[in-house]
Amino acid sequence: MKKGTEELVNEIVEGKSVAEYLASNGGEFLDIPLSVHLKELLQKKRMRVSQVADKSNKGEYIYQVFRGIKNPGRDVVLCIALAMKLDLEETGYLLRVGRMACLDVRNRRDFIVIFGIVRGISVAEVNDILYEFGEDCL
């Protein structure tokens, strides 16, 4: 990605046709499969899938996600982010690659997840806080 979101939106507002916009911005789209991005994150974080599976509390399902066999839901992706100790920006990008809703600090449940991400706490600890405040666990 070379252009910022604001620049891309301005190009839409300025009235480019869909075809022209797509032709001039083809490299700006997030067309990477989630499993490929997850493998890149593994290398970056110097982790193994087994560590993520253990720390995410999702077990064998995580192996299928990393192989691209299963398409996880948002909660599983958030568990992966917490397990890998991704920061807020990395987590947001991971959600975007997975075509999932970004975290919203004005949403109670999302706020608690954000709290966990920025504090670097575990999935179990985040689930404890979610439960304490009457929110669904991850």
BAKE-422209 format. One line per 3 residues: for each residue x, y, z of N, C-alpha, C, O, CB. Coordinates in pm, 1 decimal. Glycine has a CB too. Layout:
<rs>
X Y Z X Y Z X Y Z X Y Z X Y Z; ... $
</rs>
This chain:
<rs>
84.0 -116.8 0.0 0.0 0.0 0.0 88.7 123.3 0.0 179.1 138.2 82.2 -95.6 -0.3 120.7; 60.2 208.9 -92.7 139.3 330.0 -105.7 59.7 454.5 -72.4 115.2 552.8 -23.3 194.3 340.8 -244.6; -68.7 451.3 -98.6 -154.3 567.5 -76.4 -226.1 554.8 56.9 -260.3 445.0 100.8 -256.0 583.2 -190.8 $
-248.0 668.7 119.9 -324.4 669.8 243.4 -472.9 660.6 215.1 -517.3 684.6 102.8 -294.0 794.9 323.8; -548.9 625.8 316.7 -694.0 612.6 303.1 -756.2 742.6 255.5 -842.8 742.2 168.0 -756.8 570.2 435.8; -712.6 852.9 312.3 -768.6 982.8 274.6 -747.4 1012.1 125.8 -837.5 1062.2 58.6 -705.6 1094.0 359.1 $
-630.0 981.2 75.9 -601.0 1002.8 -66.1 -690.7 915.3 -154.4 -741.6 961.0 -256.7 -452.5 973.1 -95.5; -709.2 791.2 -114.4 -796.0 701.3 -191.2 -940.8 749.7 -190.3 -1008.2 746.2 -293.2 -788.1 558.8 -135.0; -988.0 794.3 -75.8 -1124.5 845.9 -67.1 -1139.0 970.6 -154.1 -1241.0 988.0 -220.8 -1161.7 877.8 79.7 $
-1038.3 1056.8 -153.9 -1042.9 1177.5 -237.4 -1055.0 1141.8 -385.4 -1124.8 1210.6 -459.9 -917.5 1263.5 -214.3; -988.5 1036.5 -428.2 -998.9 993.3 -567.5 -1141.5 948.4 -600.2 -1190.0 970.2 -711.2 -899.6 879.1 -595.8; -1207.3 886.8 -504.5 -1347.2 846.2 -525.7 -1436.1 970.4 -533.6 -1521.5 981.2 -621.6 -1395.8 751.5 -411.3 $
-1415.5 1062.0 -442.4 -1496.3 1183.6 -437.3 -1478.3 1267.8 -563.2 -1572.8 1330.8 -610.6 -1460.3 1265.9 -313.9; -1356.9 1268.5 -616.8 -1327.7 1348.7 -735.3 -1394.0 1294.0 -860.6 -1383.8 1355.6 -966.8 -1179.1 1356.7 -756.5; -1461.1 1181.1 -851.4 -1543.8 1134.5 -960.1 -1481.8 1037.3 -1058.2 -1530.8 1023.8 -1170.3 -1589.4 1247.3 -1032.6 $
-1375.5 969.2 -1019.1 -1323.1 866.6 -1108.2 -1428.0 757.7 -1128.3 -1505.5 727.6 -1037.4 -1192.0 806.5 -1051.9; -1430.0 699.7 -1246.3 -1520.6 586.7 -1269.6 -1466.8 465.7 -1194.3 -1350.1 462.2 -1155.3 -1535.1 555.5 -1423.0; -1552.2 367.8 -1174.6 -1510.1 245.6 -1105.8 -1393.7 181.6 -1180.2 -1294.5 142.3 -1118.8 -1627.6 145.9 -1093.6 $
-1405.4 171.1 -1311.8 -1299.7 107.7 -1392.1 -1167.8 183.5 -1379.3 -1062.1 122.6 -1362.9 -1341.8 100.3 -1540.0; -1174.4 316.4 -1386.9 -1052.4 397.5 -1377.3 -989.8 385.1 -1238.0 -868.2 372.0 -1224.6 -1083.5 545.8 -1408.8; -1073.8 389.4 -1135.5 -1025.9 377.6 -998.1 -958.2 242.2 -976.6 -848.6 235.1 -920.9 -1142.4 395.8 -898.5 $
-1023.9 135.1 -1021.0 -967.1 1.4 -1004.7 -836.3 -14.1 -1080.9 -742.3 -76.8 -1032.3 -1066.3 -103.8 -1050.8; -830.9 43.6 -1201.3 -709.1 33.5 -1282.1 -592.7 108.1 -1217.9 -479.2 60.4 -1220.3 -734.3 87.8 -1422.5; -620.2 223.7 -1161.3 -510.6 304.3 -1105.7 -476.5 268.5 -961.1 -375.1 314.2 -908.4 -546.4 450.7 -1113.4 $
-559.6 187.9 -897.3 -535.0 155.7 -756.1 -535.7 5.7 -728.1 -557.9 -35.9 -614.4 -638.7 223.2 -669.4; -512.1 -74.2 -829.0 -515.1 -219.4 -812.6 -424.5 -271.8 -703.0 -458.0 -369.7 -636.5 -478.0 -284.2 -940.1; -310.2 -207.9 -683.3 -215.0 -252.5 -581.5 -249.9 -208.8 -440.4 -180.2 -244.1 -345.2 -79.4 -202.6 -615.2 $
-355.6 -133.5 -426.5 -394.1 -81.7 -294.9 -489.2 -173.0 -218.4 -513.5 -151.8 -99.6 -457.7 52.9 -310.8; -542.7 -273.9 -285.3 -641.1 -359.9 -221.1 -574.4 -469.4 -138.3 -464.5 -514.9 -170.0 -732.5 -422.0 -325.5; -642.7 -510.7 -32.0 -593.7 -617.3 55.2 -639.5 -751.5 -2.0 -745.1 -802.8 35.1 -644.9 -598.4 202.5 $
-560.9 -806.8 -90.9 -598.2 -932.7 -155.5 -514.9 -1050.4 -107.2 -505.9 -1152.5 -175.4 -584.7 -919.7 -305.2; -454.2 -1036.7 9.4 -372.2 -1144.2 64.0 -461.9 -1237.7 145.7 -542.1 -1190.7 226.4 -255.8 -1087.0 151.6; -449.5 -1367.6 126.2 -528.9 -1460.0 208.7 -488.7 -1449.0 356.4 -371.9 -1426.8 388.2 -511.1 -1606.1 159.2 $
-585.2 -1464.4 444.3 -558.9 -1455.0 587.3 -449.2 -1551.5 630.7 -362.1 -1514.6 709.4 -686.0 -1482.2 665.8; -452.5 -1673.8 580.7 -352.6 -1773.9 621.1 -211.7 -1731.7 581.6 -116.6 -1759.2 654.8 -385.2 -1909.6 558.6; -196.8 -1665.9 468.1 -64.7 -1617.9 424.6 -15.6 -1508.7 518.8 100.3 -1509.0 560.1 -70.3 -1564.7 278.8 $
-104.0 -1415.7 552.4 -64.8 -1308.4 643.7 -30.6 -1363.9 781.8 63.7 -1317.3 845.8 -176.9 -1204.0 654.9; -106.0 -1462.5 827.6 -76.6 -1523.6 957.3 61.5 -1588.4 957.6 133.9 -1579.4 1056.8 -183.4 -1627.7 992.7; 98.2 -1652.6 848.9 231.4 -1714.6 839.9 340.6 -1607.9 841.7 447.1 -1628.9 899.8 242.9 -1800.5 711.6 $
314.8 -1493.7 778.2 410.7 -1382.6 783.4 426.9 -1332.4 926.6 537.7 -1302.2 970.8 365.3 -1266.9 691.4; 315.4 -1324.1 998.1 320.8 -1279.9 1137.7 397.9 -1379.8 1224.4 470.9 -1340.5 1315.4 178.6 -1260.8 1193.2; 381.3 -1508.7 1195.7 457.2 -1610.7 1269.7 606.6 -1584.9 1258.1 679.1 -1587.9 1357.5 423.8 -1752.2 1217.7 $
651.9 -1559.6 1136.3 794.5 -1531.9 1115.1 836.1 -1405.5 1187.5 939.2 -1402.5 1254.8 825.7 -1519.2 965.6; 756.1 -1301.4 1173.6 788.0 -1172.6 1236.1 797.7 -1185.2 1388.5 886.9 -1127.4 1450.7 681.9 -1067.8 1198.7; 705.6 -1260.8 1447.6 700.9 -1276.3 1593.3 787.1 -1391.6 1643.9 799.5 -1413.8 1764.4 558.4 -1297.4 1637.7 $
846.4 -1464.5 1549.0 932.3 -1579.5 1582.1 857.4 -1679.2 1671.4 902.7 -1718.4 1778.9 1062.2 -1531.8 1652.8; 741.0 -1717.3 1620.2 656.8 -1811.9 1693.0 627.4 -1932.8 1604.9 650.0 -1931.6 1483.9 525.0 -1744.6 1738.8; 576.3 -2036.9 1669.6 529.5 -2155.6 1598.9 377.5 -2163.2 1613.2 319.9 -2108.4 1707.3 598.2 -2285.3 1654.1 $
314.6 -2230.7 1520.2 169.1 -2246.7 1524.9 128.5 -2313.2 1656.2 25.7 -2278.3 1714.1 118.7 -2330.1 1404.1; 207.7 -2407.4 1702.6 174.5 -2476.3 1828.0 166.7 -2378.9 1945.1 83.5 -2396.3 2034.1 278.1 -2585.1 1857.9; 251.5 -2277.4 1946.2 247.2 -2177.3 2052.8 118.8 -2094.8 2043.7 54.3 -2066.6 2144.7 370.7 -2085.0 2045.4 $
83.2 -2056.9 1921.6 -39.1 -1978.6 1901.7 -160.8 -2062.0 1940.2 -252.7 -2011.9 2005.0 -50.6 -1930.6 1754.6; -161.5 -2188.2 1900.5 -273.3 -2277.5 1933.9 -289.4 -2287.4 2085.3 -401.2 -2283.1 2136.6 -251.3 -2418.4 1872.9; -179.3 -2300.5 2155.8 -182.4 -2313.2 2300.7 -227.3 -2183.4 2367.6 -314.9 -2185.0 2454.1 -45.3 -2353.8 2352.5 $
-168.0 -2072.2 2328.0 -196.3 -1943.2 2392.2 -332.6 -1885.3 2353.9 -387.6 -1802.1 2426.1 -88.1 -1843.7 2356.4; -386.5 -1929.1 2241.3 -517.6 -1878.0 2197.4 -633.6 -1951.9 2262.1 -747.9 -1906.7 2256.1 -529.7 -1888.1 2046.4; -604.3 -2064.9 2323.7 -707.6 -2151.4 2383.2 -803.2 -2206.9 2278.0 -917.5 -2240.3 2309.1 -786.8 -2074.1 2488.7 $
-756.6 -2216.6 2154.0 -841.4 -2267.5 2045.8 -790.3 -2400.4 1989.8 -852.1 -2457.1 1899.7 -849.9 -2164.7 1933.8; -680.2 -2449.5 2041.1 -629.2 -2582.1 2007.8 -611.4 -2611.7 1860.5 -558.7 -2530.3 1784.7 -718.0 -2681.7 2063.6; -656.4 -2729.8 1821.5 -635.7 -2781.5 1686.0 -696.9 -2694.5 1577.3 -648.0 -2693.3 1464.4 -692.4 -2919.3 1675.7 $
-801.7 -2622.8 1609.3 -867.7 -2536.0 1511.0 -768.7 -2435.8 1451.8 -777.1 -2401.6 1333.8 -986.1 -2461.3 1575.8; -675.7 -2389.4 1533.7 -576.6 -2290.1 1489.3 -490.5 -2346.7 1376.4 -455.6 -2273.7 1283.6 -487.0 -2246.0 1607.7; -456.2 -2473.8 1382.6 -376.5 -2534.5 1276.0 -450.1 -2526.1 1142.5 -389.6 -2497.9 1039.1 -343.8 -2681.2 1309.8 $
-580.2 -2550.6 1145.4 -660.0 -2544.1 1022.6 -670.2 -2401.1 970.8 -671.8 -2379.3 849.7 -800.4 -2601.0 1046.9; -676.9 -2304.6 1059.8 -679.8 -2164.0 1019.9 -549.1 -2126.5 951.9 -549.9 -2063.0 846.4 -705.2 -2072.9 1141.9; -437.6 -2165.0 1011.1 -306.8 -2131.3 954.6 -281.1 -2203.1 822.1 -203.8 -2154.6 739.5 -196.7 -2165.8 1053.9 $
-345.0 -2317.7 801.5 -331.7 -2389.0 673.6 -428.1 -2335.5 568.7 -418.6 -2372.6 451.7 -355.5 -2538.5 693.5; -520.3 -2249.6 608.5 -618.4 -2195.8 515.1 -737.2 -2287.2 492.4 -815.7 -2265.0 400.2 -553.1 -2167.4 385.0; -751.3 -2389.7 575.2 -861.2 -2485.3 562.2 -989.8 -2427.4 620.7 -1097.9 -2447.3 565.4 -825.8 -2618.1 631.9 $
-978.1 -2356.5 731.7 -1093.3 -2296.8 799.6 -1085.7 -2145.1 790.8 -977.9 -2086.0 797.8 -1099.8 -2342.0 947.6; -1201.8 -2083.7 775.3 -1213.8 -1938.5 779.8 -1265.2 -1901.1 918.3 -1382.2 -1923.4 949.3 -1309.0 -1884.6 666.6; -1179.1 -1844.9 1000.6 -1219.5 -1817.8 1138.4 -1313.2 -1698.2 1148.8 -1318.3 -1612.4 1060.7 -1097.5 -1794.4 1224.4 $
-1386.0 -1695.4 1257.8 -1466.2 -1579.0 1290.5 -1379.5 -1473.2 1357.3 -1262.0 -1496.0 1386.1 -1583.8 -1617.7 1381.1; -1438.7 -1358.9 1380.9 -1366.8 -1245.0 1438.3 -1308.3 -1278.0 1576.0 -1195.5 -1239.0 1606.4 -1460.1 -1124.4 1449.1; -1384.4 -1349.7 1659.1 -1333.9 -1382.1 1792.6 -1209.3 -1469.2 1787.1 -1116.8 -1449.5 1866.0 -1441.4 -1451.9 1873.5 $
-1205.4 -1563.8 1696.6 -1086.4 -1648.3 1682.9 -967.1 -1564.5 1637.8 -856.0 -1582.5 1687.9 -1112.3 -1763.4 1582.7; -989.4 -1473.8 1544.2 -881.0 -1386.4 1498.4 -831.7 -1300.1 1613.9 -711.4 -1277.5 1626.9 -928.0 -1297.3 1380.5; -922.0 -1252.3 1696.9 -880.6 -1172.9 1813.4 -802.1 -1258.2 1912.2 -706.8 -1210.0 1973.4 -1003.1 -1111.0 1883.0 $
-841.3 -1384.6 1928.5 -764.2 -1475.4 2014.1 -623.3 -1495.9 1958.9 -526.5 -1500.3 2034.8 -836.0 -1610.9 2027.3; -612.2 -1508.3 1828.5 -481.7 -1522.3 1764.5 -398.3 -1396.4 1789.8 -280.1 -1405.2 1823.1 -497.4 -1548.0 1612.1; -460.3 -1280.0 1773.8 -388.4 -1153.7 1796.0 -337.0 -1144.8 1939.2 -222.6 -1105.8 1962.4 -479.6 -1033.5 1765.2 $
-420.9 -1180.5 2034.0 -377.8 -1178.9 2174.0 -267.9 -1281.4 2199.4 -170.7 -1252.9 2269.3 -496.6 -1205.9 2266.4; -283.6 -1400.2 2142.7 -184.3 -1505.5 2161.4 -48.4 -1466.3 2104.1 56.0 -1501.0 2159.3 -232.3 -1634.5 2097.0; -51.4 -1394.1 1993.4 73.9 -1353.7 1927.9 126.3 -1221.1 1981.3 230.7 -1173.2 1937.3 53.5 -1343.3 1777.3 $
54.8 -1162.2 2075.4 92.8 -1032.7 2133.8 105.4 -925.3 2027.1 199.1 -845.4 2028.1 224.6 -1045.2 2210.3; 8.9 -924.6 1934.2 7.7 -820.9 1831.2 -29.5 -688.4 1896.0 -105.4 -684.8 1992.9 -91.5 -856.4 1716.0; 24.6 -579.6 1842.0 -16.2 -448.9 1892.7 -147.9 -410.3 1825.3 -200.3 -485.1 1742.7 94.7 -340.5 1866.8 $
-200.2 -294.9 1860.4 -331.1 -253.3 1810.5 -330.4 -234.2 1659.0 -426.8 -270.4 1591.6 -374.6 -124.2 1878.7; -224.1 -178.5 1606.0 -214.7 -158.2 1460.9 -207.5 -292.0 1387.3 -275.6 -311.3 1286.7 -91.5 -72.1 1426.4; -126.0 -383.4 1436.8 -114.7 -515.9 1375.1 -247.7 -591.1 1381.8 -285.9 -659.7 1287.0 -4.1 -597.9 1444.1 $
-317.4 -577.5 1494.5 -447.1 -642.5 1510.2 -549.2 -584.8 1412.3 -625.8 -658.5 1350.3 -497.4 -627.3 1654.4; -549.1 -453.5 1399.4 -640.2 -388.6 1304.7 -615.1 -434.5 1162.4 -709.1 -460.3 1087.3 -626.4 -237.5 1313.1; -488.4 -444.7 1125.3 -454.3 -489.6 989.9 -496.4 -635.2 969.8 -547.0 -671.8 863.8 -302.5 -473.6 963.9 $
-475.0 -717.7 1072.4 -515.2 -858.4 1064.0 -666.4 -869.6 1043.2 -711.9 -950.1 961.9 -472.8 -934.8 1191.7; -743.4 -790.3 1115.4 -888.5 -791.5 1097.6 -926.6 -745.0 957.1 -1018.3 -800.5 896.4 -956.0 -702.3 1203.0; -857.8 -644.7 905.6 -887.4 -596.0 770.3 -855.2 -702.7 666.4 -933.1 -723.2 573.3 -808.0 -467.5 740.4 $
-742.0 -770.8 680.7 -706.5 -878.3 587.8 -813.3 -986.7 591.8 -847.9 -1044.0 488.5 -567.4 -937.7 622.3; -865.4 -1015.0 710.9 -969.9 -1115.6 726.4 -1108.9 -1065.3 690.6 -1207.1 -1138.2 704.7 -970.5 -1165.7 866.7; -1117.7 -940.2 644.1 -1244.8 -876.5 606.1 -1345.1 -877.5 721.2 -1462.0 -912.9 705.7 -1305.3 -947.3 484.3 $
-1294.0 -836.9 837.1 -1374.9 -834.8 958.7 -1382.3 -693.5 1013.2 -1298.9 -608.6 981.8 -1317.2 -930.5 1064.8; -1482.5 -669.8 1094.7 -1500.7 -538.2 1155.0 -1382.0 -503.0 1243.3 -1333.2 -585.6 1320.5 -1630.6 -533.6 1236.3; -1336.9 -380.1 1230.4 -1227.8 -331.2 1313.7 -1276.6 -314.7 1457.1 -1396.6 -303.3 1482.1 -1172.3 -197.5 1259.1 $
-1184.1 -313.5 1549.1 -1218.4 -290.4 1688.7 -1265.2 -146.8 1706.3 -1210.9 -54.4 1645.7 -1098.1 -320.4 1780.8; -1366.9 -129.4 1790.2 -1425.1 2.5 1814.2 -1421.0 31.2 1963.2 -1486.4 -36.9 2042.1 -1571.0 10.8 1760.1; -1345.0 130.9 2001.0 -1327.3 164.2 2142.4 -1458.3 207.7 2207.8 -1468.8 207.2 2330.5 -1223.3 274.4 2157.5 $
-1557.4 244.9 2128.7 -1687.0 285.6 2183.9 -1782.2 167.1 2204.3 -1894.1 184.5 2252.5 -1752.1 387.9 2092.0; -1737.7 48.4 2168.0 -1812.8 -74.3 2192.3 -1753.6 -137.8 2318.6 -1633.4 -163.3 2324.9 -1806.0 -173.4 2067.7; -1837.9 -162.9 2418.4 -1789.6 -214.4 2547.8 -1701.2 -337.8 2534.1 -1591.8 -344.4 2590.2 -1907.1 -247.5 2636.9 $
-1750.4 -434.4 2458.8 -1676.1 -560.2 2443.5 -1544.1 -536.1 2371.0 -1439.5 -586.6 2411.9 -1760.6 -664.1 2366.8; -1549.9 -458.7 2263.4 -1427.2 -427.3 2189.9 -1329.0 -350.7 2278.0 -1208.4 -374.3 2272.2 -1459.4 -345.7 2063.7; -1380.9 -258.9 2359.7 -1293.8 -183.6 2449.8 -1214.3 -277.5 2539.6 -1094.5 -258.2 2560.0 -1375.9 -86.3 2535.0 $
-1281.8 -379.6 2593.4 -1213.4 -474.2 2681.9 -1105.8 -550.8 2604.7 -996.8 -574.2 2657.0 -1314.9 -572.8 2745.2; -1135.5 -589.7 2481.5 -1035.0 -657.9 2398.8 -917.4 -563.5 2371.0 -801.5 -604.2 2379.7 -1098.1 -707.3 2264.7; -947.0 -438.8 2338.0 -841.1 -339.7 2314.5 -756.2 -325.0 2440.6 -633.5 -320.7 2432.3 -901.6 -201.9 2273.0 $
-820.0 -317.3 2556.2 -750.2 -310.0 2683.8 -651.6 -426.1 2695.9 -536.3 -407.3 2734.8 -850.7 -311.4 2801.1; -699.0 -546.9 2661.9 -612.6 -664.9 2668.3 -495.8 -657.9 2571.8 -384.1 -697.7 2605.2 -692.8 -788.7 2640.3; -521.6 -607.3 2452.3 -415.7 -597.5 2351.3 -307.8 -499.4 2396.4 -188.9 -530.8 2392.5 -474.3 -553.6 2215.3 $
-349.6 -381.4 2438.7 -249.0 -280.3 2474.8 -175.5 -316.0 2603.5 -62.6 -271.8 2624.9 -314.9 -143.4 2490.0; -238.5 -395.4 2688.9 -172.2 -438.8 2812.6 -93.8 -568.7 2793.6 -17.9 -609.0 2881.8 -275.3 -457.0 2923.5; -112.2 -634.3 2678.6 -39.8 -758.2 2651.7 -82.8 -874.4 2739.5 -0.9 -959.1 2775.2 106.3 -735.6 2669.1 $
-211.6 -879.0 2774.9 -256.3 -986.8 2861.8 -308.6 -1104.6 2779.3 -332.3 -1092.1 2659.1 -365.0 -936.4 2957.8; -325.7 -1216.1 2844.2 -360.6 -1340.5 2776.2 -509.1 -1345.7 2739.0 -590.4 -1266.1 2785.9 -325.1 -1459.5 2864.3; -540.6 -1441.6 2653.7 -679.7 -1466.5 2615.0 -762.7 -1499.5 2738.6 -873.6 -1448.6 2754.3 -688.4 -1581.8 2511.4 $
-709.6 -1584.1 2826.1 -782.5 -1622.7 2947.1 -812.1 -1501.2 3034.6 -921.7 -1488.4 3089.1 -702.6 -1726.7 3026.8; -714.7 -1413.0 3047.7 -735.1 -1292.8 3129.7 -838.6 -1199.6 3066.2 -921.6 -1141.9 3136.6 -601.7 -1217.9 3149.2; -833.9 -1184.8 2934.6 -933.5 -1102.7 2865.1 -1071.1 -1164.4 2883.7 -1167.9 -1092.7 2909.0 -899.6 -1089.1 2714.0 $
-1081.2 -1295.8 2871.5 -1209.8 -1362.6 2891.4 -1262.1 -1343.4 3033.8 -1382.4 -1327.8 3054.4 -1196.9 -1511.6 2860.5; -1172.5 -1344.4 3130.9 -1213.6 -1319.7 3269.4 -1274.5 -1180.3 3284.0 -1376.7 -1163.2 3350.5 -1093.6 -1335.4 3364.9; -1211.9 -1081.9 3222.2 -1262.6 -944.3 3229.9 -1396.1 -933.5 3156.2 -1490.1 -871.2 3205.4 -1159.6 -844.3 3170.3 $
-1403.4 -994.6 3037.7 -1529.0 -993.3 2962.4 -1642.2 -1053.1 3046.5 -1751.0 -996.3 3055.7 -1513.6 -1071.3 2829.6; -1615.0 -1166.9 3106.7 -1714.9 -1234.3 3190.2 -1755.7 -1146.7 3308.7 -1873.9 -1134.0 3340.4 -1660.2 -1369.1 3240.5; -1655.6 -1086.6 3373.4 -1680.9 -1001.0 3490.0 -1777.0 -887.4 3457.4 -1857.6 -847.4 3541.4 -1549.9 -943.8 3542.6 $
-1768.2 -835.1 3334.3 -1851.5 -722.6 3294.8 -1971.4 -763.3 3207.6 -2032.2 -680.1 3140.2 -1767.5 -622.1 3221.1; -2003.2 -891.7 3210.9 -2124.5 -938.7 3146.1 -2119.6 -943.6 2994.5 -2223.6 -938.7 2928.7 -2235.7 -853.8 3186.4; -2001.0 -953.2 2939.2 -1983.8 -960.7 2794.0 -1951.4 -1104.1 2754.3 -1899.3 -1181.3 2834.8 -1872.1 -864.0 2745.9 $
-1982.3 -1139.2 2629.9 -1950.4 -1273.3 2577.9 -1799.6 -1290.7 2571.8 -1727.5 -1200.5 2529.4 -2013.2 -1295.4 2437.2; -1752.6 -1406.9 2614.2 -1610.4 -1438.8 2606.4 -1571.1 -1466.2 2461.9 -1655.2 -1495.9 2377.0 -1576.4 -1560.0 2695.5; -1442.0 -1455.5 2436.7 -1390.8 -1480.0 2301.1 -1396.6 -1628.0 2266.9 -1357.7 -1667.5 2157.0 -1246.5 -1428.7 2287.6 $
</rs>
